[in-house]
């Protein structure tokens, strides 16, 4: 089942834009559901793989920052 609210928060997290109440909601959603935690880690792995590919292609390190 698609969880649009969680996916919106997940995107905000990876874009470094998750703040305040959204951050608390995101943490609670992760704590409540192993499926959401699995989705989080799958997304994290995909994003890391994309960064690795880009770094290999461009020969430059990509800095990922999070507030």
C-alpha positions in Angstrom: 0.0 0.0 0.0 1.3 3.4 -0.9 1.7 5.9 1.9 1.9 9.3 0.2 2.4 11.2 3.5 5.4 9.0 4.4 6.9 9.3 1.0 6.6 13.1 1.1 8.4 13.1 4.5 11.0 10.6 3.2 11.8 12.9 0.3 12.0 15.9 2.6 14.4 13.9 4.8 16.8 13.1 2.0 16.6 16.7 0.7 17.6 18.0 4.2 14.3 19.8 4.5 12.6 17.8 7.3 12.0 20.1 10.3 9.8 20.5 13.3 6.5 18.6 13.4 7.3 16.9 10.1 10.5 15.5 11.7 8.6 14.2 14.7 6.0 12.6 12.5 8.7 11.0 10.3 10.4 9.5 13.4 7.1 8.2 14.8 6.2 6.6 11.4 9.5 4.8 11.3 9.2 3.6 14.9 5.7 2.3 14.2 6.4 0.3 11.1 9.1 -2.2 10.1 7.9 -1.8 6.5 8.5 1.9 6.6 12.0 1.3 8.1 12.7 -1.1 5.2 11.6 1.5 2.7 13.8 4.1 4.4 16.9 1.9 4.2 16.1 0.8 0.6 15.9 4.5 -0.4 19.1 5.3 1.4 20.9 2.5 -0.4 19.6 3.7 -3.8 20.7 7.3 -3.1 24.1 6.2 -1.9 24.6 4.0 -5.0 23.6 6.9 -7.3 26.1 9.2 -5.5 28.8 6.5 -5.9 28.1 6.2 -9.7 28.1 10.0 -10.2 31.4 10.2 -8.3 32.9 7.4 -10.4 31.7 9.0 -13.6 32.8 12.5 -12.8 35.9 11.7 -10.7 34.8 14.2 -8.0 33.5 13.7 -4.5 29.9 14.7 -4.0 29.2 16.2 -0.6 25.9 15.2 1.1 25.0 17.5 4.0 22.2 17.2 6.4 21.0 19.7 9.0 
